[in-house]
Amino acid sequence: MEFVSLDKKQTEADKGKKRKINLFGTENFRSWMLYFTPGDGTDMHYHASPETFLVIEGKASVKGIKGDERIIEKNEIVFFPAKDYYQITNVGTAPLVLFGNRSEAFGGPHVTVEKDKG
């Protein structure tokens, strides 16, 4: 068994200005924490495996490739099927903290719109 305090990891991210902190990983599973300052976020992309994000703190815009958008906040979870394009952006005035997990090892493919068309 392994244990992690998300409160401690959030403090670590804030002090170290880290956007991503890896938490647990095996050859077929990984979990991590994302810490975005207001306005920061991801590019439009997808992964080869399904994934989820739980909002720990803050407010996020989640956009799909077709322009669909939804705002998610603390204690809400979003699920992305494999190869489902998305973009997450902090639209709040405080840090956005997300807990994510995906069914693949760290280092799996991150496919952006530009890479997919190229």
C-alpha positions in Angstrom: 0.0 0.0 0.0 1.0 3.6 -0.6 -0.5 6.8 0.8 -0.3 10.4 -0.3 -1.7 13.6 1.2 -3.2 15.7 -1.5 -3.0 18.7 0.9 0.7 18.3 1.2 1.1 17.8 -2.6 -1.0 20.9 -3.2 1.3 22.9 -0.9 4.3 21.4 -2.7 2.9 22.4 -6.1 2.2 26.0 -5.0 5.6 26.6 -3.4 7.5 24.9 -6.3 5.3 26.4 -9.0 4.8 22.9 -10.3 1.9 22.2 -12.8 2.0 18.4 -12.5 3.0 16.1 -9.7 3.0 12.3 -10.3 1.5 10.3 -7.5 1.3 6.6 -8.3 2.3 4.6 -11.4 2.5 1.1 -12.7 2.8 -0.3 -16.2 -1.0 -0.1 -16.7 -2.2 2.7 -14.3 -1.2 6.2 -13.2 -2.5 9.0 -11.0 -1.3 12.5 -10.7 -2.2 16.0 -9.5 -2.5 19.1 -11.8 -2.1 22.6 -10.3 -3.1 25.4 -12.7 -2.9 29.1 -11.9 -5.8 31.3 -13.2 -5.8 31.2 -17.0 -3.5 28.2 -17.3 -4.5 24.9 -18.7 -3.9 22.1 -21.2 -3.8 22.2 -25.0 -6.6 20.4 -27.0 -5.5 16.8 -26.9 -6.4 13.2 -26.3 -4.9 10.0 -24.8 -5.0 6.4 -25.9 -6.6 5.3 -22.7 -9.7 6.5 -20.7 -9.1 8.9 -17.9 -10.9 10.9 -15.1 -10.3 14.2 -13.3 -11.7 15.1 -9.9 -11.7 18.8 -9.1 -10.1 19.2 -5.7 -10.2 23.1 -5.7 -11.1 25.7 -8.2 -13.2 26.1 -11.3 -12.4 24.7 -14.8 -13.7 25.0 -18.3 -13.7 21.6 -20.1 -14.0 21.9 -23.9 -14.4 19.3 -26.5 -13.1 19.3 -30.1 -16.5 20.3 -31.5 -16.7 23.4 -29.2 -18.9 21.9 -26.5 -18.0 23.3 -23.1 -18.9 22.8 -19.5 -17.8 24.4 -16.3 -16.8 22.0 -13.5 -16.0 22.8 -9.9 -15.0 21.3 -6.6 -16.0 17.7 -6.0 -17.1 17.2 -9.7 -15.5 14.4 -11.8 -15.2 14.4 -15.6 -14.6 11.1 -17.6 -12.9 11.1 -21.0 -13.1 7.9 -23.1 -10.0 6.9 -25.0 -9.1 9.2 -27.9 -11.7 11.8 -26.8 -10.2 15.3 -27.5 -10.4 17.8 -24.6 -9.0 21.0 -23.2 -9.1 22.0 -19.5 -8.6 25.7 -18.5 -8.6 27.3 -15.1 -11.4 29.9 -15.4 -11.5 30.8 -11.7 -9.6 33.4 -9.7 -7.8 30.9 -7.5 -5.6 27.8 -8.3 -7.3 24.9 -10.0 -6.3 21.5 -8.5 -7.2 18.3 -10.3 -6.6 14.7 -9.3 -6.3 12.6 -12.5 -5.9 8.9 -13.3 -5.6 6.9 -16.5 -5.2 3.3 -17.4 -1.6 3.5 -18.8 1.9 4.0 -17.5 3.5 7.5 -17.3 4.8 8.5 -20.7 1.9 7.4 -22.7 1.0 9.3 -25.9 -0.3 12.9 -25.7 -1.9 13.6 -29.1 -2.7 17.2 -30.0 -4.9 18.3 -32.8 -1.8 19.4 -34.8 0.0 16.0 -34.3 -3.2 14.1 -35.3 -3.5 16.1 -38.6 0.2 16.0 -39.4 
